[in-house]
Amino acid sequence: MKIEMSNISKSFGTNKVLEAIDLTINSAEVHALMGENGAGKSTLMNILTGLFPASGGNITIDGQPKLFTNPQEAEQFGISFIHQEMNTWKDLTVLENLFLGREIKGKFGLLDNKTMRKKASSAFEQLGVSIDLDAEIGGLSVGQQQMVEIAKSFLSDLKILIMDEPTAALTERETERLFSVIDGLKKRGVGIVYISHRMEEIFKTTDYVTVMRDGLVIDTKKTAETNVDELVRKMVGREIKDYYPEKTAEIRELVFEAEHLSGEKFTDISFSVKSGEIVGFAGLMGAGRTEVMRAIFGIDPLKSGIIRVNGKKLKIKTPAQAIQEGIGFLTEDRKEEGLVLDFSIKDNITLPSTKDFVHRGLFDDKTATTFVKTLSERLKVKATDEEQSVASLSGGNQQKVVLAKWIGIAPKVLILDEPTRGVDVGAKREIYQLMNELAERGVPIIMVSSDLPEVLGVSDRIVVMHEGKISGILTKEEATQEKIMQFATGGK
């Protein structure tokens, strides 16, 4: 199959997001699509698969004009799009999610569960993963949910597979398995569009790379004929010499203490964070890092243990209490827990600090708007104005809105769970710089990350977890990827 997108343009109202885009996708090739958040990558693929109509341009498949009116048509034609934000129904089982809208029925119109289970098992077997078909998908880890989304595309006669940040929530082992699956699909003649910000993945898995910036195609070339510096320069329109900006914050007095915390999935967790310090949490998926942070913030219950901020012993049972005590928490899943997608940028940013804008019983909209504009400009949120719905923003800009929300409460402690997941290289550096500025102001930061270079690049100390326990704590000087992985896998 050969797909040719020619002179594609797209506008949302007066906002032009794509202009004169040309892109060719071939069978048996892995084609990377790169660019900063908001560059138009996902929008272009949404036009191809019929989610959005183009404002102009043409699409041909094997030389014949072709326009899909919805994603289901595209899937039936063999073109599947695995989105960055997972499209799952949390209360349904894995099997029900896999076949929602494509149920297989028998002679009398009854569901043919035997055939569906067989097909589902085959899809997971190809991926090399074992997931209970009867489990509610909401109870699975983010990584397992991502594998379910990938498995969906194996249920049809797949010809072109589009992946938007497919490894963002996967463990190292799952990622390696995915690369093996991609290689197998390529050998079978499937064409793959691979949208990612992870440079090492681009050079490991792709044949061609197209760079987009501000709704334009900047360049397309063979992956083997380019390098990281060139791609970054084309993506952001400038050189980024230091991926991890130098941290100059002075580490001072003790602010946050966790003593012998135990919960459903972790035991005897003790660590501390000082003013101006960034403490990274590393470990494999399922190690319990996120669960510890959720318990500190009052989302999940603590069985035992003590939390102190500035020496004050806290009893936190709800997120509202955590916010009142000055704890901010950027969650791992921004779509489900970090944002109210139907709300505007302004409403999301002011949500945890609404009381600060109420004077004599009235909401001071003018002050709130100024506050939101200041934060949005500082974080470089790409939007038409502060009233724009966050659902219409790119993933990276949504992440910036969540960050702005927590910075807005002037936190005493800030917890960041996977702060740069699905964020482009330019925006990543902006987030790191912002973390450094917060540290300069004395804010203690706890960062959970599955990206080892990131953990090493921004942390003053690194706490490593394995199977619900702390297996090691390393200083910046002691830490290496090898040492972290040794602790993460249970070594000493």
C-alpha beads as a LAMMPS data file, in Angstrom:
LAMMPS data file: protein, C-alpha beads

492 atoms
491 bonds

1 atom types
1 bond types

-500.0 500.0 xlo xhi
-500.0 500.0 ylo yhi
-500.0 500.0 zlo zhi

Masses

1 110.0

Atoms # bond

1 1 1 0.000 0.000 0.000
2 1 1 1.210 3.503 -0.850
3 1 1 -0.468 6.521 0.720
4 1 1 0.224 9.972 -0.700
5 1 1 -1.005 13.050 1.163
6 1 1 -0.598 16.140 -1.030
7 1 1 -0.953 19.834 -0.158
8 1 1 -2.946 19.052 3.000
9 1 1 -4.105 22.051 5.020
10 1 1 -6.275 22.333 8.109
11 1 1 -7.692 25.216 10.128
12 1 1 -9.754 25.252 13.296
13 1 1 -11.590 28.559 12.998
14 1 1 -8.917 31.202 12.434
15 1 1 -6.179 28.934 13.805
16 1 1 -4.219 27.371 10.897
17 1 1 -2.613 24.139 12.132
18 1 1 -1.481 22.545 8.836
19 1 1 -0.308 24.188 5.639
20 1 1 0.569 22.538 2.298
21 1 1 1.682 19.222 3.838
22 1 1 3.098 16.500 1.582
23 1 1 3.710 13.049 3.061
24 1 1 4.205 9.593 1.536
25 1 1 3.702 6.389 3.538
26 1 1 4.825 3.067 2.050
27 1 1 4.267 -0.566 2.942
28 1 1 7.127 -2.387 4.669
29 1 1 8.650 0.875 5.947
30 1 1 8.759 2.516 9.367
31 1 1 8.326 6.258 8.886
32 1 1 8.963 8.525 11.871
33 1 1 6.910 11.687 12.289
34 1 1 8.645 14.171 14.594
35 1 1 8.031 17.687 15.812
36 1 1 7.275 19.734 18.881
37 1 1 3.885 19.377 20.558
38 1 1 1.412 21.331 18.473
39 1 1 3.435 20.895 15.261
40 1 1 0.468 19.123 13.644
41 1 1 1.607 15.473 13.640
42 1 1 -1.483 13.945 15.243
43 1 1 -3.807 16.294 13.341
44 1 1 -2.318 15.099 10.047
45 1 1 -2.893 11.453 10.996
46 1 1 -6.416 12.251 12.228
47 1 1 -7.156 13.675 8.759
48 1 1 -5.787 10.534 7.107
49 1 1 -7.979 8.252 9.263
50 1 1 -11.151 10.343 8.887
51 1 1 -11.442 11.873 12.347
52 1 1 -11.089 15.410 10.895
53 1 1 -11.840 16.605 7.358
54 1 1 -8.986 18.441 5.639
55 1 1 -9.500 22.103 4.760
56 1 1 -7.641 21.458 1.517
57 1 1 -5.457 18.967 -0.329
58 1 1 -5.745 15.405 -1.635
59 1 1 -5.150 11.857 -0.399
60 1 1 -4.549 8.899 -2.717
61 1 1 -4.054 5.236 -1.833
62 1 1 -2.274 3.208 -4.498
63 1 1 -2.950 6.033 -6.936
64 1 1 -6.715 6.225 -6.282
65 1 1 -8.346 9.190 -4.465
66 1 1 -9.533 8.117 -1.017
67 1 1 -11.192 9.985 1.852
68 1 1 -12.419 8.274 5.005
69 1 1 -15.386 9.825 6.795
70 1 1 -14.570 8.215 10.153
71 1 1 -11.830 6.091 11.797
72 1 1 -13.949 2.924 11.557
73 1 1 -13.849 3.148 7.760
74 1 1 -10.083 3.521 7.887
75 1 1 -9.759 0.481 10.168
76 1 1 -11.905 -1.625 7.830
77 1 1 -9.577 -0.567 5.016
78 1 1 -6.578 -1.750 7.068
79 1 1 -5.355 1.585 8.521
80 1 1 -5.233 1.629 12.312
81 1 1 -4.306 4.571 14.565
82 1 1 -3.163 3.907 18.144
83 1 1 -3.569 7.252 19.893
84 1 1 -1.339 8.626 22.624
85 1 1 -4.331 9.092 24.918
86 1 1 -5.852 5.641 25.207
87 1 1 -9.416 5.129 24.031
88 1 1 -10.583 2.571 26.579
89 1 1 -13.727 1.988 28.642
90 1 1 -12.476 1.529 32.208
91 1 1 -15.452 -0.503 33.495
92 1 1 -15.416 -3.022 30.632
93 1 1 -13.233 -6.119 30.463
94 1 1 -10.180 -6.458 28.251
95 1 1 -12.135 -8.690 25.845
96 1 1 -15.075 -6.249 25.695
97 1 1 -12.708 -3.350 24.974
98 1 1 -10.954 -5.262 22.206
99 1 1 -14.178 -6.039 20.343
100 1 1 -16.271 -2.960 21.180
101 1 1 -17.997 -1.986 17.930
102 1 1 -16.577 -5.034 16.122
103 1 1 -18.288 -7.856 18.030
104 1 1 -18.321 -11.295 16.409
105 1 1 -21.765 -12.929 16.431
106 1 1 -23.015 -16.449 15.737
107 1 1 -25.965 -17.749 13.756
108 1 1 -28.686 -16.419 16.082
109 1 1 -27.133 -13.018 16.672
110 1 1 -25.507 -14.069 19.933
111 1 1 -21.952 -13.065 20.755
112 1 1 -19.410 -15.681 19.677
113 1 1 -17.214 -15.401 22.759
114 1 1 -15.182 -18.482 21.843
115 1 1 -14.009 -16.968 18.538
116 1 1 -13.381 -13.545 20.094
117 1 1 -11.303 -15.072 22.902
118 1 1 -9.293 -17.074 20.372
119 1 1 -8.565 -13.965 18.270
120 1 1 -7.716 -11.909 21.356
121 1 1 -5.352 -14.576 22.686
122 1 1 -3.654 -14.741 19.294
123 1 1 -3.158 -10.956 19.270
124 1 1 -1.564 -10.979 22.726
125 1 1 0.555 -13.975 21.751
126 1 1 1.955 -11.972 18.816
127 1 1 2.789 -9.159 21.235
128 1 1 4.365 -11.603 23.657
129 1 1 2.285 -10.428 26.630
130 1 1 -0.106 -12.192 28.981
131 1 1 -3.179 -10.196 30.021
132 1 1 -6.342 -11.603 31.612
133 1 1 -9.154 -11.180 29.056
134 1 1 -11.742 -11.019 31.864
135 1 1 -9.986 -8.308 33.878
136 1 1 -11.534 -4.840 34.013
137 1 1 -9.277 -2.607 31.955
138 1 1 -9.409 0.148 34.583
139 1 1 -7.565 -2.164 36.965
140 1 1 -4.615 -2.659 34.601
141 1 1 -1.416 -0.628 34.651
142 1 1 -1.036 2.144 32.071
143 1 1 1.501 -0.041 30.251
144 1 1 -0.886 -2.998 30.083
145 1 1 -3.679 -0.746 28.813
146 1 1 -1.327 0.472 26.066
147 1 1 -0.631 -3.138 25.043
148 1 1 -4.411 -3.736 24.803
149 1 1 -4.668 -0.740 22.448
150 1 1 -1.862 -2.149 20.306
151 1 1 -3.524 -5.587 20.286
152 1 1 -6.723 -4.042 18.840
153 1 1 -4.934 -3.286 15.588
154 1 1 -3.994 -6.957 15.232
155 1 1 -7.668 -7.933 14.949
156 1 1 -8.122 -6.588 11.396
157 1 1 -6.288 -7.056 8.097
158 1 1 -3.611 -4.556 9.043
159 1 1 -1.867 -2.676 6.210
160 1 1 -0.809 0.620 7.815
161 1 1 -0.302 1.090 11.564
162 1 1 0.014 4.586 13.065
163 1 1 1.529 4.763 16.557
164 1 1 1.476 7.985 18.584
165 1 1 4.044 7.778 21.421
166 1 1 3.475 4.001 21.770
167 1 1 6.213 3.371 24.342
168 1 1 5.416 6.291 26.654
169 1 1 3.855 3.996 29.263
170 1 1 5.732 0.760 28.553
171 1 1 8.447 -0.922 30.578
172 1 1 11.835 -1.564 29.010
173 1 1 10.911 -5.202 28.413
174 1 1 7.549 -4.276 26.845
175 1 1 9.294 -1.684 24.669
176 1 1 11.802 -4.226 23.382
177 1 1 8.936 -6.620 22.654
178 1 1 7.127 -3.874 20.755
179 1 1 10.218 -3.199 18.632
180 1 1 10.319 -6.909 17.806
181 1 1 6.624 -6.781 16.815
182 1 1 7.263 -3.717 14.611
183 1 1 10.097 -5.563 12.886
184 1 1 7.821 -8.547 12.282
185 1 1 5.020 -6.348 10.895
186 1 1 7.465 -4.618 8.561
187 1 1 8.631 -7.992 7.218
188 1 1 4.980 -8.885 6.588
189 1 1 4.620 -5.739 4.472
190 1 1 2.834 -3.510 7.000
191 1 1 3.729 0.187 6.783
192 1 1 4.181 1.979 10.114
193 1 1 3.984 5.660 11.000
194 1 1 5.879 6.114 14.248
195 1 1 5.235 9.361 16.166
196 1 1 7.718 9.742 19.010
197 1 1 9.919 12.233 20.822
198 1 1 12.383 9.568 21.929
199 1 1 15.449 9.958 19.753
200 1 1 16.954 6.571 20.565
201 1 1 13.759 4.869 19.340
202 1 1 13.747 6.839 16.086
203 1 1 17.267 5.731 15.202
204 1 1 16.644 2.168 16.362
205 1 1 13.377 1.418 14.576
206 1 1 12.697 3.757 11.645
207 1 1 13.703 3.928 7.972
208 1 1 12.594 7.499 7.189
209 1 1 11.938 10.566 9.306
210 1 1 9.754 13.578 8.545
211 1 1 10.157 16.658 10.746
212 1 1 7.215 19.043 11.222
213 1 1 7.226 22.506 12.769
214 1 1 4.311 24.922 13.186
215 1 1 2.083 23.029 10.754
216 1 1 4.723 22.711 8.019
217 1 1 6.921 19.858 6.833
218 1 1 10.516 20.994 7.353
219 1 1 12.283 17.959 5.888
220 1 1 12.021 14.256 5.038
221 1 1 15.068 12.039 4.750
222 1 1 16.415 8.580 5.489
223 1 1 16.959 8.121 9.211
224 1 1 20.452 6.782 8.569
225 1 1 21.366 10.068 6.860
226 1 1 20.597 12.367 9.810
227 1 1 21.520 12.719 13.490
228 1 1 20.061 13.898 16.790
229 1 1 21.422 17.440 16.615
230 1 1 20.064 17.982 13.103
231 1 1 16.614 16.659 14.038
232 1 1 16.417 18.813 17.167
233 1 1 17.479 21.911 15.215
234 1 1 14.795 21.286 12.593
235 1 1 12.121 20.515 15.200
236 1 1 12.611 23.620 17.318
237 1 1 14.209 25.999 14.820
238 1 1 17.249 26.436 17.033
239 1 1 20.014 24.392 18.620
240 1 1 19.549 22.919 22.076
241 1 1 23.086 22.415 23.307
242 1 1 22.264 21.125 26.785
243 1 1 19.324 18.747 27.035
244 1 1 19.470 18.958 30.846
245 1 1 20.115 22.565 31.944
246 1 1 22.578 23.040 34.778
247 1 1 20.976 23.063 38.205
248 1 1 22.329 25.769 40.495
249 1 1 19.780 25.723 43.336
250 1 1 21.233 25.568 46.816
251 1 1 20.031 22.563 48.802
252 1 1 19.112 23.797 52.247
253 1 1 16.878 22.772 55.142
254 1 1 14.788 19.603 55.414
255 1 1 11.180 20.160 54.246
256 1 1 9.522 16.824 53.455
257 1 1 9.822 13.570 55.417
258 1 1 8.197 10.205 54.809
259 1 1 8.757 7.637 57.550
260 1 1 7.922 3.928 57.226
261 1 1 5.013 4.406 54.814
262 1 1 3.086 1.240 53.950
263 1 1 0.146 0.814 51.617
264 1 1 -1.490 -1.859 49.512
265 1 1 1.437 -2.129 47.058
266 1 1 4.423 -0.819 49.031
267 1 1 6.060 -1.395 52.409
268 1 1 8.277 0.579 54.799
269 1 1 9.058 3.539 52.523
270 1 1 11.265 6.190 54.144
271 1 1 12.844 9.158 52.362
272 1 1 13.242 12.917 52.694
273 1 1 13.544 15.967 50.436
274 1 1 15.249 19.250 51.262
275 1 1 14.525 22.788 50.125
276 1 1 15.839 23.242 46.568
277 1 1 16.377 19.506 46.070
278 1 1 15.050 17.285 43.279
279 1 1 14.726 13.647 44.330
280 1 1 14.082 11.226 41.472
281 1 1 12.218 7.937 41.894
282 1 1 13.319 5.161 39.540
283 1 1 12.273 1.527 39.131
284 1 1 10.519 -0.833 36.770
285 1 1 6.794 -0.572 36.107
286 1 1 4.894 -2.103 39.006
287 1 1 7.644 -1.290 41.527
288 1 1 5.197 0.864 43.517
289 1 1 6.575 4.364 42.813
290 1 1 3.278 5.891 41.655
291 1 1 1.365 4.143 44.441
292 1 1 3.584 5.792 47.072
293 1 1 2.927 9.234 45.572
294 1 1 -0.825 8.629 45.358
295 1 1 -0.884 7.686 49.037
296 1 1 1.127 10.778 50.045
297 1 1 -1.403 12.927 48.153
298 1 1 -4.392 11.192 49.760
299 1 1 -5.760 9.457 46.650
300 1 1 -5.073 5.981 48.062
301 1 1 -5.092 5.080 51.778
302 1 1 -1.947 4.654 53.874
303 1 1 -1.900 1.632 56.180
304 1 1 0.822 3.119 58.354
305 1 1 3.623 5.653 58.432
306 1 1 4.222 9.345 59.077
307 1 1 4.399 12.325 56.686
308 1 1 5.902 15.639 57.797
309 1 1 6.209 18.985 56.011
310 1 1 8.430 21.566 57.710
311 1 1 8.370 19.411 60.831
312 1 1 4.555 19.349 61.017
313 1 1 3.017 15.877 61.145
314 1 1 0.260 15.625 58.546
315 1 1 -2.822 13.415 58.458
316 1 1 -3.786 13.393 54.790
317 1 1 -6.823 11.350 53.797
318 1 1 -7.962 13.288 50.709
319 1 1 -6.321 15.272 47.876
320 1 1 -8.124 18.392 49.165
321 1 1 -6.256 18.036 52.470
322 1 1 -2.956 17.549 50.596
323 1 1 -3.541 20.735 48.578
324 1 1 -4.446 22.610 51.777
325 1 1 -1.081 21.524 53.235
326 1 1 0.735 22.801 50.145
327 1 1 1.376 19.505 48.309
328 1 1 0.951 19.506 44.520
329 1 1 0.773 16.315 42.463
330 1 1 1.115 16.079 38.689
331 1 1 -0.324 12.599 38.077
332 1 1 0.904 9.961 35.652
333 1 1 -2.401 9.926 33.731
334 1 1 -3.149 13.558 32.837
335 1 1 -6.282 12.694 30.839
336 1 1 -8.075 10.781 33.598
337 1 1 -6.735 12.479 36.716
338 1 1 -4.854 15.659 35.822
339 1 1 -7.383 17.610 33.774
340 1 1 -11.090 18.290 33.338
341 1 1 -11.080 17.989 29.556
342 1 1 -14.375 19.862 29.055
343 1 1 -13.070 22.846 31.038
344 1 1 -11.088 25.758 29.649
345 1 1 -7.396 26.359 30.248
346 1 1 -8.327 29.045 32.780
347 1 1 -10.753 26.835 34.688
348 1 1 -8.221 23.985 34.879
349 1 1 -5.348 26.174 36.071
350 1 1 -7.412 27.943 38.738
351 1 1 -9.233 24.794 39.924
352 1 1 -7.075 23.989 43.005
353 1 1 -6.675 27.661 43.962
354 1 1 -10.200 28.967 43.297
355 1 1 -10.561 30.286 46.871
356 1 1 -7.640 32.667 46.266
357 1 1 -9.706 34.557 43.686
358 1 1 -12.860 34.924 45.778
359 1 1 -13.280 38.312 47.461
360 1 1 -16.373 39.133 49.508
361 1 1 -18.125 36.110 48.088
362 1 1 -17.467 37.010 44.446
363 1 1 -15.020 35.412 42.011
364 1 1 -12.486 37.979 40.745
365 1 1 -12.398 36.947 37.086
366 1 1 -10.019 39.738 36.036
367 1 1 -7.340 38.711 38.554
368 1 1 -7.807 35.028 37.668
369 1 1 -7.379 35.775 33.952
370 1 1 -4.176 37.753 34.585
371 1 1 -2.884 34.917 36.789
372 1 1 -3.607 32.294 34.089
373 1 1 -2.108 34.422 31.304
374 1 1 1.092 34.877 33.299
375 1 1 1.457 31.133 33.938
376 1 1 0.509 30.199 30.355
377 1 1 3.082 32.592 28.930
378 1 1 5.761 31.377 31.332
379 1 1 5.145 27.740 30.378
380 1 1 4.707 28.647 26.692
381 1 1 1.292 26.989 26.352
382 1 1 0.307 27.106 22.678
383 1 1 -3.342 28.184 22.576
384 1 1 -5.571 30.858 21.065
385 1 1 -6.523 32.210 24.525
386 1 1 -7.140 31.119 28.115
387 1 1 -10.776 30.199 27.330
388 1 1 -9.761 27.437 24.885
389 1 1 -10.811 23.929 25.947
390 1 1 -7.885 21.792 27.133
391 1 1 -9.327 18.862 25.154
392 1 1 -8.327 20.697 21.963
393 1 1 -4.677 21.079 23.017
394 1 1 -1.817 18.773 22.070
395 1 1 -0.605 16.323 24.714
396 1 1 2.458 18.398 25.559
397 1 1 0.434 21.583 25.994
398 1 1 -2.049 19.711 28.190
399 1 1 0.908 18.668 30.341
400 1 1 1.975 22.306 30.645
401 1 1 -1.532 23.247 31.812
402 1 1 -1.349 20.600 34.558
403 1 1 2.045 21.955 35.615
404 1 1 0.688 25.503 35.663
405 1 1 -2.193 24.349 37.868
406 1 1 0.162 23.075 40.562
407 1 1 2.664 25.913 40.300
408 1 1 -0.323 28.205 40.853
409 1 1 -0.889 26.928 44.410
410 1 1 2.687 28.001 45.362
411 1 1 3.451 24.466 46.592
412 1 1 5.544 23.649 49.652
413 1 1 6.241 20.255 48.012
414 1 1 5.722 19.319 44.368
415 1 1 5.352 15.703 43.167
416 1 1 5.796 15.115 39.428
417 1 1 4.879 11.656 38.082
418 1 1 6.303 11.194 34.549
419 1 1 6.367 14.990 33.922
420 1 1 7.697 14.780 30.343
421 1 1 5.783 11.743 29.062
422 1 1 4.690 12.441 25.485
423 1 1 6.458 15.813 25.477
424 1 1 8.799 16.932 22.701
425 1 1 12.477 17.674 23.208
426 1 1 12.053 21.456 23.243
427 1 1 9.192 21.379 25.749
428 1 1 11.115 18.862 27.884
429 1 1 13.941 21.324 28.311
430 1 1 11.428 24.025 29.236
431 1 1 9.992 21.739 31.926
432 1 1 13.478 20.932 33.265
433 1 1 14.283 24.642 33.356
434 1 1 11.037 25.303 35.210
435 1 1 11.885 22.571 37.731
436 1 1 15.250 24.243 38.291
437 1 1 13.584 27.635 38.817
438 1 1 11.179 26.128 41.368
439 1 1 14.137 24.516 43.135
440 1 1 15.871 27.920 43.153
441 1 1 12.836 29.249 45.007
442 1 1 13.292 26.484 47.570
443 1 1 10.505 24.128 46.421
444 1 1 11.384 20.476 47.129
445 1 1 10.536 18.320 44.094
446 1 1 9.841 14.577 43.971
447 1 1 9.977 13.249 40.402
448 1 1 8.899 9.772 39.286
449 1 1 10.299 8.879 35.865
450 1 1 10.834 5.759 33.771
451 1 1 13.323 7.639 31.589
452 1 1 16.729 6.824 33.115
453 1 1 18.658 9.587 31.298
454 1 1 16.047 12.034 32.636
455 1 1 16.389 10.723 36.198
456 1 1 20.172 11.026 35.959
457 1 1 20.008 14.405 34.229
458 1 1 17.830 16.322 36.707
459 1 1 17.989 14.577 40.101
460 1 1 20.166 15.470 43.099
461 1 1 19.441 12.078 44.657
462 1 1 17.756 8.972 43.240
463 1 1 15.514 6.589 45.168
464 1 1 15.218 3.204 43.448
465 1 1 12.262 0.899 44.154
466 1 1 11.816 -2.820 43.559
467 1 1 8.629 -4.787 44.283
468 1 1 7.157 -2.205 46.644
469 1 1 10.311 -1.471 48.634
470 1 1 13.241 0.921 48.409
471 1 1 16.187 -1.091 47.146
472 1 1 18.720 1.741 47.073
473 1 1 19.292 5.495 47.328
474 1 1 22.037 7.044 45.208
475 1 1 23.567 10.498 45.093
476 1 1 23.966 12.233 41.728
477 1 1 27.691 11.461 41.842
478 1 1 27.169 7.749 42.587
479 1 1 24.347 7.130 40.112
480 1 1 24.750 5.389 36.746
481 1 1 22.186 3.632 34.542
482 1 1 23.806 0.304 35.441
483 1 1 23.570 0.910 39.197
484 1 1 19.957 2.057 38.954
485 1 1 18.976 -1.013 36.911
486 1 1 20.816 -3.266 39.350
487 1 1 18.738 -1.884 42.254
488 1 1 15.556 -1.824 40.123
489 1 1 15.851 -5.551 39.415
490 1 1 16.460 -6.475 43.039
491 1 1 20.266 -6.474 43.074
492 1 1 22.475 -4.872 45.699

Bonds

1 1 1 2
2 1 2 3
3 1 3 4
4 1 4 5
5 1 5 6
6 1 6 7
7 1 7 8
8 1 8 9
9 1 9 10
10 1 10 11
11 1 11 12
12 1 12 13
13 1 13 14
14 1 14 15
15 1 15 16
16 1 16 17
17 1 17 18
18 1 18 19
19 1 19 20
20 1 20 21
21 1 21 22
22 1 22 23
23 1 23 24
24 1 24 25
25 1 25 26
26 1 26 27
27 1 27 28
28 1 28 29
29 1 29 30
30 1 30 31
31 1 31 32
32 1 32 33
33 1 33 34
34 1 34 35
35 1 35 36
36 1 36 37
37 1 37 38
38 1 38 39
39 1 39 40
40 1 40 41
41 1 41 42
42 1 42 43
43 1 43 44
44 1 44 45
45 1 45 46
46 1 46 47
47 1 47 48
48 1 48 49
49 1 49 50
50 1 50 51
51 1 51 52
52 1 52 53
53 1 53 54
54 1 54 55
55 1 55 56
56 1 56 57
57 1 57 58
58 1 58 59
59 1 59 60
60 1 60 61
61 1 61 62
62 1 62 63
63 1 63 64
64 1 64 65
65 1 65 66
66 1 66 67
67 1 67 68
68 1 68 69
69 1 69 70
70 1 70 71
71 1 71 72
72 1 72 73
73 1 73 74
74 1 74 75
75 1 75 76
76 1 76 77
77 1 77 78
78 1 78 79
79 1 79 80
80 1 80 81
81 1 81 82
82 1 82 83
83 1 83 84
84 1 84 85
85 1 85 86
86 1 86 87
87 1 87 88
88 1 88 89
89 1 89 90
90 1 90 91
91 1 91 92
92 1 92 93
93 1 93 94
94 1 94 95
95 1 95 96
96 1 96 97
97 1 97 98
98 1 98 99
99 1 99 100
100 1 100 101
101 1 101 102
102 1 102 103
103 1 103 104
104 1 104 105
105 1 105 106
106 1 106 107
107 1 107 108
108 1 108 109
109 1 109 110
110 1 110 111
111 1 111 112
112 1 112 113
113 1 113 114
114 1 114 115
115 1 115 116
116 1 116 117
117 1 117 118
118 1 118 119
119 1 119 120
120 1 120 121
121 1 121 122
122 1 122 123
123 1 123 124
124 1 124 125
125 1 125 126
126 1 126 127
127 1 127 128
128 1 128 129
129 1 129 130
130 1 130 131
131 1 131 132
132 1 132 133
133 1 133 134
134 1 134 135
135 1 135 136
136 1 136 137
137 1 137 138
138 1 138 139
139 1 139 140
140 1 140 141
141 1 141 142
142 1 142 143
143 1 143 144
144 1 144 145
145 1 145 146
146 1 146 147
147 1 147 148
148 1 148 149
149 1 149 150
150 1 150 151
151 1 151 152
152 1 152 153
153 1 153 154
154 1 154 155
155 1 155 156
156 1 156 157
157 1 157 158
158 1 158 159
159 1 159 160
160 1 160 161
161 1 161 162
162 1 162 163
163 1 163 164
164 1 164 165
165 1 165 166
166 1 166 167
167 1 167 168
168 1 168 169
169 1 169 170
170 1 170 171
171 1 171 172
172 1 172 173
173 1 173 174
174 1 174 175
175 1 175 176
176 1 176 177
177 1 177 178
178 1 178 179
179 1 179 180
180 1 180 181
181 1 181 182
182 1 182 183
183 1 183 184
184 1 184 185
185 1 185 186
186 1 186 187
187 1 187 188
188 1 188 189
189 1 189 190
190 1 190 191
191 1 191 192
192 1 192 193
193 1 193 194
194 1 194 195
195 1 195 196
196 1 196 197
197 1 197 198
198 1 198 199
199 1 199 200
200 1 200 201
201 1 201 202
202 1 202 203
203 1 203 204
204 1 204 205
205 1 205 206
206 1 206 207
207 1 207 208
208 1 208 209
209 1 209 210
210 1 210 211
211 1 211 212
212 1 212 213
213 1 213 214
214 1 214 215
215 1 215 216
216 1 216 217
217 1 217 218
218 1 218 219
219 1 219 220
220 1 220 221
221 1 221 222
222 1 222 223
223 1 223 224
224 1 224 225
225 1 225 226
226 1 226 227
227 1 227 228
228 1 228 229
229 1 229 230
230 1 230 231
231 1 231 232
232 1 232 233
233 1 233 234
234 1 234 235
235 1 235 236
236 1 236 237
237 1 237 238
238 1 238 239
239 1 239 240
240 1 240 241
241 1 241 242
242 1 242 243
243 1 243 244
244 1 244 245
245 1 245 246
246 1 246 247
247 1 247 248
248 1 248 249
249 1 249 250
250 1 250 251
251 1 251 252
252 1 252 253
253 1 253 254
254 1 254 255
255 1 255 256
256 1 256 257
257 1 257 258
258 1 258 259
259 1 259 260
260 1 260 261
261 1 261 262
262 1 262 263
263 1 263 264
264 1 264 265
265 1 265 266
266 1 266 267
267 1 267 268
268 1 268 269
269 1 269 270
270 1 270 271
271 1 271 272
272 1 272 273
273 1 273 274
274 1 274 275
275 1 275 276
276 1 276 277
277 1 277 278
278 1 278 279
279 1 279 280
280 1 280 281
281 1 281 282
282 1 282 283
283 1 283 284
284 1 284 285
285 1 285 286
286 1 286 287
287 1 287 288
288 1 288 289
289 1 289 290
290 1 290 291
291 1 291 292
292 1 292 293
293 1 293 294
294 1 294 295
295 1 295 296
296 1 296 297
297 1 297 298
298 1 298 299
299 1 299 300
300 1 300 301
301 1 301 302
302 1 302 303
303 1 303 304
304 1 304 305
305 1 305 306
306 1 306 307
307 1 307 308
308 1 308 309
309 1 309 310
310 1 310 311
311 1 311 312
312 1 312 313
313 1 313 314
314 1 314 315
315 1 315 316
316 1 316 317
317 1 317 318
318 1 318 319
319 1 319 320
320 1 320 321
321 1 321 322
322 1 322 323
323 1 323 324
324 1 324 325
325 1 325 326
326 1 326 327
327 1 327 328
328 1 328 329
329 1 329 330
330 1 330 331
331 1 331 332
332 1 332 333
333 1 333 334
334 1 334 335
335 1 335 336
336 1 336 337
337 1 337 338
338 1 338 339
339 1 339 340
340 1 340 341
341 1 341 342
342 1 342 343
343 1 343 344
344 1 344 345
345 1 345 346
346 1 346 347
347 1 347 348
348 1 348 349
349 1 349 350
350 1 350 351
351 1 351 352
352 1 352 353
353 1 353 354
354 1 354 355
355 1 355 356
356 1 356 357
357 1 357 358
358 1 358 359
359 1 359 360
360 1 360 361
361 1 361 362
362 1 362 363
363 1 363 364
364 1 364 365
365 1 365 366
366 1 366 367
367 1 367 368
368 1 368 369
369 1 369 370
370 1 370 371
371 1 371 372
372 1 372 373
373 1 373 374
374 1 374 375
375 1 375 376
376 1 376 377
377 1 377 378
378 1 378 379
379 1 379 380
380 1 380 381
381 1 381 382
382 1 382 383
383 1 383 384
384 1 384 385
385 1 385 386
386 1 386 387
387 1 387 388
388 1 388 389
389 1 389 390
390 1 390 391
391 1 391 392
392 1 392 393
393 1 393 394
394 1 394 395
395 1 395 396
396 1 396 397
397 1 397 398
398 1 398 399
399 1 399 400
400 1 400 401
401 1 401 402
402 1 402 403
403 1 403 404
404 1 404 405
405 1 405 406
406 1 406 407
407 1 407 408
408 1 408 409
409 1 409 410
410 1 410 411
411 1 411 412
412 1 412 413
413 1 413 414
414 1 414 415
415 1 415 416
416 1 416 417
417 1 417 418
418 1 418 419
419 1 419 420
420 1 420 421
421 1 421 422
422 1 422 423
423 1 423 424
424 1 424 425
425 1 425 426
426 1 426 427
427 1 427 428
428 1 428 429
429 1 429 430
430 1 430 431
431 1 431 432
432 1 432 433
433 1 433 434
434 1 434 435
435 1 435 436
436 1 436 437
437 1 437 438
438 1 438 439
439 1 439 440
440 1 440 441
441 1 441 442
442 1 442 443
443 1 443 444
444 1 444 445
445 1 445 446
446 1 446 447
447 1 447 448
448 1 448 449
449 1 449 450
450 1 450 451
451 1 451 452
452 1 452 453
453 1 453 454
454 1 454 455
455 1 455 456
456 1 456 457
457 1 457 458
458 1 458 459
459 1 459 460
460 1 460 461
461 1 461 462
462 1 462 463
463 1 463 464
464 1 464 465
465 1 465 466
466 1 466 467
467 1 467 468
468 1 468 469
469 1 469 470
470 1 470 471
471 1 471 472
472 1 472 473
473 1 473 474
474 1 474 475
475 1 475 476
476 1 476 477
477 1 477 478
478 1 478 479
479 1 479 480
480 1 480 481
481 1 481 482
482 1 482 483
483 1 483 484
484 1 484 485
485 1 485 486
486 1 486 487
487 1 487 488
488 1 488 489
489 1 489 490
490 1 490 491
491 1 491 492
